[in-house]
């Protein structure tokens, strides 16, 4: 769920920056390969109900009681952990310069930034990347495949679903030996990521399922091509 919420946050932020406000509207339908729409809509309803009555209220409560500096520090900490995956995926994609930047960010924020609580690297103008194994597979030429909504994990594709396995394997939290500590880290990260999403929900318009589907597929194409996509191309399915 953590990775999916993080991706969805990126989807909505990218939607805003690219001006894709019409995505998902009835007036301008987007041709997305969605042969599993019946199943996907059922899973979407399940996930949305769970979010409405459980996860979102918890995230709102966290955001209400936690001081801004605490929220920022928690987000920075988990972003710093994510640099491990960014580094490995940039290596796999042959983007060695970007991998070097990821490594520099991780070392700087882990040391000077006090285990990542402070994003010193960004303050110094060192760019942050956001890479995952789904993007790596896309860079290797693996097609996206059909859109799919995963129970609990949310919007994905066949390619990104496969990528989740590798993302899980390289996640440092996965390798915490004490189960209680691992569960605590996972819970806090899920709440943090959901809290980040609260500010972007107003971007959703029209049919919620269609909007998120179209925005997700467009943003993933954008990410795989490092921002060089100008028009959505569904031939990559």
BELDAMO-V263039 format. One record per pair of residues at least 12 apart in sequence whose ideal C-beta (glycine too) atoms are under 7 Angstrom apart, sorted by the first residue. I is the first residue (numbers start at 1). J is the second residue. D is the distance in whole Angstrom. If there is no record, write none. Layout:
I;J;D
I;J;D
This chain:
1;152;5
1;153;6
1;190;6
2;186;7
2;189;5
2;190;5
2;193;6
3;132;7
3;164;6
3;167;6
4;153;4
4;154;4
4;155;7
4;156;7
5;190;7
5;193;4
5;194;6
5;197;6
6;193;5
8;154;6
8;155;6
8;197;6
9;193;7
9;196;5
9;197;5
9;200;6
10;130;7
10;219;6
11;215;5
11;216;5
11;219;5
12;200;4
12;203;5
12;215;7
13;200;6
14;219;4
14;222;6
15;203;6
15;215;5
16;203;6
20;215;6
20;218;6
21;205;6
23;211;6
23;214;4
23;215;5
23;218;7
24;205;7
24;206;5
24;207;6
24;210;4
24;211;3
24;214;5
24;215;7
25;205;6
25;206;4
26;206;6
30;214;4
30;232;7
31;234;6
32;147;6
32;213;6
32;214;6
32;217;5
32;234;6
33;146;6
33;147;7
33;234;6
33;237;4
34;146;7
34;147;5
34;213;6
35;146;5
36;146;6
36;148;6
40;147;7
40;148;6
40;149;4
41;209;6
43;149;4
43;150;7
43;151;6
44;149;5
44;209;5
46;151;6
47;149;7
47;151;7
47;152;7
47;154;6
55;194;5
56;194;7
58;191;6
59;191;6
59;194;4
59;195;4
59;198;6
60;198;7
62;191;5
62;195;6
63;195;5
63;198;6
71;195;7
73;117;4
74;188;7
74;192;5
75;192;6
75;196;7
76;116;6
76;117;6
76;118;6
76;119;5
77;115;7
77;116;4
77;117;6
78;189;5
78;192;6
80;106;6
80;109;5
80;110;6
80;116;3
81;116;7
81;172;5
81;173;7
83;102;5
83;105;5
83;106;4
84;106;7
84;170;6
84;172;6
85;131;7
85;132;6
85;167;6
85;170;5
85;171;7
86;102;4
86;129;5
86;130;7
86;131;5
87;99;5
87;102;4
87;103;5
87;106;7
88;170;6
89;131;4
89;132;6
89;133;6
89;135;7
89;136;5
90;102;6
90;129;7
90;131;6
92;136;5
93;136;5
93;139;5
98;129;6
101;126;6
101;127;6
101;129;7
102;129;6
104;121;7
104;126;6
105;121;4
105;126;6
105;128;6
108;120;5
108;121;5
109;121;5
132;163;6
132;167;5
133;163;4
133;166;4
133;167;5
134;159;6
134;160;4
134;163;3
135;223;5
135;224;5
137;159;5
137;162;7
137;163;6
138;159;6
138;224;3
139;224;6
142;159;5
143;159;7
143;236;5
143;237;6
144;157;5
144;159;5
144;220;7
144;236;5
144;237;5
145;157;5
145;158;3
145;159;5
145;237;6
146;158;6
146;237;7
147;213;6
147;217;6
148;161;6
155;212;6
155;213;7
155;216;4
157;220;7
160;220;7
173;185;5
173;186;6
218;232;5
221;233;7
221;236;7
